[in-house]
Amino acid sequence: MNILFVNNFRSRGGGEEFLRDLLPGLTGKKVSVGLVCRPGTPLTNMFAGTVITVYPISRSGWGALTSVFKIARIIRLGGYEIMNIQRGHDIIQSWIAAFLSRRRPRLIYTVQVPEFMRSRFLLFRMDAVIAVSQYIRDRITSFSPAISSRTSVINYGIDADTFSRSHGKKGFLRSRFGIPAEALLIGTVGDLWKNQIEFLDALVEIRKQRPDARFILVASETAQANVQNFKLRVRELGLQDSVLWAGRLSKEDMRSFYADITLAVTTHRNEGFGIWILEALAMERPVVALHEGGVRDPLEGCPAGVLVNSMKQMADEILRLSHDRPRFEKMADSGPDWVRSKFGRDRMIDNYHSLFKTLSKDSDASPHSTNGKRLNILQIISKNDRYGAQRIFLDQVAILHRMGHNVVVAGRGDTGYVSDSVRTLGVEYHGIPMNGVRDIIFLRQLIKKYPINVMHTTLDRADYVGVILSKMTGVPVVSTMMVPRYHVGFRFADRVVVLSNKQKELLLQKNIRPEKILVIRPGINVERFANPDPEKREAWRGKLKADDYGLVFCHIASIIPRKAHKVSIDLVHECKIRGENPLLIIIGDPLSGEYYESLVQKIADLGLERNVRFTGWTSEIPEILSLSHFTILPSENEALGIVLMEGMAAGTPIIAREGEGGAELIEEYGTGYLFSETRSLGSLAEQISMLRKDSVRYSRLSGHCREIGMERFSLSTFGRRLSDLYGALCN
């Protein structure tokens, strides 16, 4: 892969420190990396002597006009497939340069600050958006839900070993300012627009009990309005001897800063993430922060951090920590492990590399597979509720729309899960009864209006409508077989897409010609499952009490008999008999009716009330899967089981019924275990228990599942195969 980063920031901040860690890590994965930056900035020399190619390009004066042509030439000559834009003011320049290059690289914008709104128009031109925190992602998606499907959260990561306590020169700052070793030294990092002035009143309260308390800032002291107002407030409160300025510090001196402070505070309510917080935690310094902004990502659930709602609470918490030495030391000791496990540099690099890899494949699928032609595609679906087929349909619409095709959707009814979701994507939707001649006439007019190149139908009634329209208009039609059930409409479709080889065999038995049948596995948002929302994950961790259990299963399916929840319950019972403390999480609706009541009764009969939890339907499946060890789907008459693919992308081994579509995932990729009614569930429970106890073997299988999920089940792979199919039919 060839990736060009663009960052024209004039100085050095968290975004530039992030590049310092990310870019060398990517080159270690055989990625060719280039960087466009301003001449004379810290980035110009940051990568001197490395394999990273730096292109200093001026944006001042005449350079502002010529820069787009220079960058276009760099893209063309360097063969760059992907551009990662780091700052909002670089989007227009990069977008124009990408267009002029004639290579059309995939465009990614990494949003590092919440003030992205000035670039909002061009957000829609990005192939992917990366938010450095869930807070920023929420801001983006609240601005436009249509962007949510292409927006991922990838947190910053650092090398925790570089910021270990042993690497800090203790006493450096205390000797510089004459501060005793036992004095309470409270540190913060960031220029004076980050609300530090509000902490001064808290400092007054702290000094009433701890007169030795000092507040030290790593910040510029140059004459700007924020600095002058801050200093004026310091004088008003009589804190001149209690507030210290460290100025801007080098990386080496930052380690000494962390080594000398007692604890760290962050007062910014609108922080994008706060990479320095990770450094402080890694240096065994507890952090107290306002419960606002992107700082929640590194601090929610963190045993070394405290989130508060006001400056008064911040003062109270600091005083409690200063008086409770055992608690302080316990928090300090836990910081490095938290950073290593959640926010390590290698994890950040892996997440970026996976996303780039997906987009690189996506670039092959973009309209090149239809010889550069952007098609007009009519997607027709005959149900508007929320089941697996509808989820696959929506992913299909989303990726084709993202690839630049003009997608129009016709569905049954004007309100419902499908119609609302399609409109959220920014795709044109037409709701019709789908029950008579008037609907056929309307759809025929729609085909003529655009004009439509190809139709794709989902579910039985839509399949019949598509076949009739195809015969009337000559437009080719593709039907997707969502369940292992044959109907005569497949015989008249131009192509039939099946999700598994099991379905293909069924069609062959019905004498459907082999060349008409294509196995195309659906795609999923692999980045979403690889990077669950940390805030929502911690909320589910508490709600489910997941940490109380040694073995967690997740069964995602509608509460209907053919989904075989009783098998999952029996498996949990077998695990419990063998000394495990298992938890079965059942996600799905409805939580009522005869079948649901039979499940509740079975759970009571087996004494599993504490071991089975029903959540109902939730969109927060990635967060729950991130707390699980296995994904199970022992359904009968299952075409494939998209939830098994999602479980693999989340890194959970899977369990499926032998002979069903989901079994193919295990047989092809070796990602889990098969359940068979001819074999004892006890032996399966034994295998699962042994695997979970072998942490090395489990981690290896979990990583293999995640790797297969990322490489084989991405939406881009799905879109490329569909685009190839449509192109072949149109040609």
Secondary structure, 3 states (H helix, E strand, C coil): CEEEEECCCCCCCHHHHHHHHHHHHHHCCCCEEEEEECCCCHHHHHCCCCCCEEEECCCCCHHHHHHHHHHHHHHHHHCCCEEEECCHHHHHHHHHHHHHHCCCCEEEEEECCCCCHHHHHHHCCCCEEEECCHHHHHHHHHHCHHHHHHEEECCCCECCCCCCHHHCCCCHHHHHHCCCCCCCEEEEECCCCCCHHHHHHHHHHHHHHCCCCEEEEECCCCCCHHHHHHHHHHHHCCCCCCEEECCCCCHHHHHHHHHHCCEEEECCCCCCCCHHHHHHHHCCCCEEEECCHHHHHHHCCCCCEEEECCHHHHHHHHHHHHHCHHHHHHHHHHHHHHHHHHCEHHHHHHHHHHHHHHHHHHHHHCHHHHCCCCCEEEEEECCCCCCHHHHHHHHHHHHHHHCCCEEEEEEECCCCHHHHHHHHCCCEEEEECCCCHHHHHHHHHHHHHCCCCEEEEECHHHHHHHHHHHHHHCCCEEEEECCCCCCCHHHHCCEEEECCHHHHHHHHHCCCCHHHEEECCCCECHHHHHCCCHHHHHHHHHHHCHHHCCEEEEEECCCCHHHCHHHHHHHHHHHHHCCCCEEEEEECCCCCCHHHHHHHHHHHHCCCCCCEEEEECCCCHHHHHCCCCEEEECCCCCCCCHHHHHHHHCCCCEEEECCCCCHHHHHHHCCEEEECCCCCHHHHHHHHHHHHHCHHHHHHHHHHHHHHHHHHCEHHHHHHHHHHHHHHHHC
